Amino acid sequence: MSVIEALRERHARYVEIRRDIHAHPELAYAEHRTAELVARHLESLGIETHRGIGGTGVVGVIRAGRSGRAIGLRADMDALPMEEHNDFAHRSTHAGCMHACGHDGHTTMLMAAAEVLARDPGFDGTVYLIFQPAEEGQAGAQAMIDDGVLERFPMEAVFGLHNWPGLPAGTFAVHDGPVMAAADRFDVVVTGAGCHAAMPHLGVDPVVAASALVQAFQSIAARTLDPLDAAVVSTTVFNAGQAYNVIPDRVQLAGTVRSFREDVRQTVRRRMREICDGIGAAYGVQVTLEYHDGYPATVNTRDEAALCADVARALVGAGSVVTDQRPSMGAEDFAFFLQRRPGCYVWLGNGPGEGGCVLHNPRYDFNDALIPVGAAYWVELARRLLPAGG
């Protein structure tokens, strides 16, 4: 019996676990129930289990054979601060919190893989099962790294997986290079001199200056960067004034910057600062820019991406593995792991995304049919990377 067939025999049990996690979502660094559920499951399988890493992170350790080689497999556990609009039985029981990104499914797939690997390893070395907190904007990967996860559990490579609505269910997308973008934030304050709106010559209008600033930011991608380089500068907040007849003295802007390459990221940052200085001088206003580094770009290493694609092809067939999928301008803190270790982050198709079943949508739900596929991928990847008798 194949690994995926064996997992399908236990499918109902893991659907129950996944839906239980979905019904009890927990936000970043508050994944206490989920982490305990994971830890008890690992311990029930006789797996060495470590709690409280990077806050609420859990690491399971499975050793087999005599090799000193080791790899890490990572799943994220946190939910999103949003209200669920589904009405099925396993909908969120916590107001203002839901699993709208499939981390409940990611956690369950790695739990299922743990069961297979604990009972029948089929590999030679050590597999570290990394259950990570706080992926959704709170850098749980960095917290685990800061807590010494890579030193305490020395792995030569690390691997991640995310479900992807829009890809056919069970299809793998494997990127050679960038998968997800760096995601930075910026805050700008434009200060002028308020006055009566009928007498603008008596003041210094920050609204006009701020409007020019928003427009000028768009020239960075259009006129500064190579047309073949990708970057997004989006101003998403524009707060100014409260009255029809008052020119305010202050405008507040905020937004996000997305890019795939570090040199592009730094060019955008530099040009934003130069534009702020130029607009300030041209309009006679004071402009302050605060640029906040967010998640770096998630970039797969070539050899590991090729190996993951091979494993996926062996599992689901070459026709269900895509290697030319366009990367996403979304962000992922698995990037912090890939800055320190070789590895690969793959997408697993969740289906067409009908009825609002897209990431971060209040009607999203993970496709339970993926559990055996994703779990089998983890098992086969571990066995390929750490071959028994190799």
Secondary structure by P-SEA (a helix, b strand, c coil): ccaaaaaaaaaaaaaaaaaaaaacccccccaaaaaaaaaaaaaaaccccccccccbbbbbbbbccccccbbbbbbbbbbccccccccccccccccccccccaaaaaaaaaaaaaaaaaacccccbbbbbbbcccccccaaaaaaaaacccccccccbbbbbbbbccccccbbbbbccccbbbbbbbbbbbbbbbcccccccccccaaaaaaaaaaaaaacccccccccbbbbbbbcbbbbbccccccccbbbbbbccccccaaaaaaaaaaaaaaaaaaaaaacbbbbbbbbbccccccccaaaaaaaaaaaaaaccccccccccccccccccaaaaaacccbbbbbbbccccccccccccccccccccaaaaaaaaaaaaaaaaccccc
